[in-house]
Amino acid sequence: MAKEYTEVHQDDFMKFGGERPSYLDIEDELMSLGGHGVAGSAFKKEALKLAGWTGGALTTYAQRPVVAADAFNKIRKGLPQVSSADELRDFLKGSI
């Protein structure tokens, strides 16, 4: 059974300490789907862009928390339905 992730909220990007926010688990899953290392990092960036993230390499999620939360929640909804990077791409493009 696919892992379920809790909803990402904009204030998750500004929290320190406490429970690990789900967006970090989602990032880990994106890295795994992409093949870890450089390939995983590139896939994570691609998936976030497909989901609506508009920030660049120097933009933190905390600088655009609403956009970041929306992008992560779109990915969060797709992850339980896919088993590969290509399937997630299709989901984010609206093909699934």
Secondary structure, DSSP 8 states (H G I E B T S, - for coil): ---------GGGGG--SSS--HHHHHHHHHHHHHTSHHHHHHHHHHHHHHTT----TT--GGGSHHHHHHHHHHHHHHGGG-SSHHHHHHHHTT--
